Structure formats: C-alpha cells, structure tokens
Amino acid sequence: MTSIIKVDAIQMSNGDTPSISDMGFSALTATDMPAGSVIQIVQTVKTDTASITGNIFVEVPGYSVSITPQSASNKVMIDVCLHVGETQDAFPVFRMYRNDTELQIASPAAAGTSGMFGKTTTQNSSRDPYLLEPVNFKFLDTPNSTSALTYTIKCRPFGNDTSRVIHFNRSSTVGDANQYTVISTFTATEIAG
C-alpha cells in the first residue's frame, strides 16, 4: 500500500517556505508524463461569419489553430467544431492541412471529390436556407516535430456548380427572424507519445 501526503506548502521552523528544488525535488516536465497524458491544449474561437463559393478548395477564413509540440514523439489531437450553413445542394467537403501539408484524405470514388470529412444536408425544401449545423470531426496527427504547427481547414461545394455557397457561423438566409449566428471552435491537444 502506498501512502500519499498532500500539503499546500511546507514551512520551516525559521518561517522560510522552501521551493521544490530547495528540497531536492525537480518539477515535472512534459517528458516525465506517461503516454496518453495531455501536455497542452490550444483553442481558436471563430466568432465572425464567412462564406465561400466556387469549385476549388478554399481555406475557411479566420479558422486555424497553432501549437508547438514539446516533443517530436508526441501526437496532436485536432477537434473541429465548425458551424455550417449552405445553399441547397452545396454538400461541402473538407480537407485539413498542417502548415502546407495536406493530411489524410479518402481515396477518390470515380469522378467524385475526396476529402477528410464532409456534410450533406438537403430536404429539397424551403427550410434548407435556414439550416445551420455543426460539423464535428476528430483527427489524431503524428507531426514528428517540435516546430510551430498551424492547422487549417479548406472547403469546397460539391460538383462544378459555382453558384453553390457555403456559409460559416450563419445560415444561408439572413435578414429575417429565422436567421441566427453562432461561434465555431478549433482545438489542438498535445498528447504524450
């Protein structure tokens, strides 16, 4: 059986409060943590709205998160929570990048577009322009780096119809009582390897 003593501070008889190093101990560092431990968490909150259109992948404006791993053996867990509205049949597909490196995407199916994750919402109804839904996605990256890393998301509508529009943090229809805006978050968590 292990005994544990927990105190807020130790005070010597002369009134001094020694530091950890004065007592012969050293503070824990990230390299002391066992595999799977959380080393640091960084989050970006996107509060503004943005829209993209066209038939190429475009970076989601103002939506990135940067982290500098403390060890090259550590992993980075990326959590995407991006609120998306769209014109009918926009069917957005998303890709993730670490600095300028595109991360894993699906194998393309025939002439379709491949990505890391996607969203499909259509009821072919007049209510579609008022929909605003979260796109949630997790990805565990192995960057093998201690340099500063910036993660971004690129997005494009489905097909080659350049009239389709994808909106972020807002519904497609605005200007009446049925529209609303929200925030999105982008979180990077360093995990000990």
Secondary structure, DSSP 8 states (H G I E B T S, - for coil): -------S----TTS----TTTTT-----GGGS-TT-EEEEEEEEE-S-EEEESSS-EEEEEEEEEE--S-TT-EEEEEEEEEEEESTT---EEEEEETTEE-------TTS---SEE-----SSTTGGG--EEEEEEEEE-----S-EEEEEEEE-STT-TT-EEEESB-S--SSTT--B--EEEEEEEE--
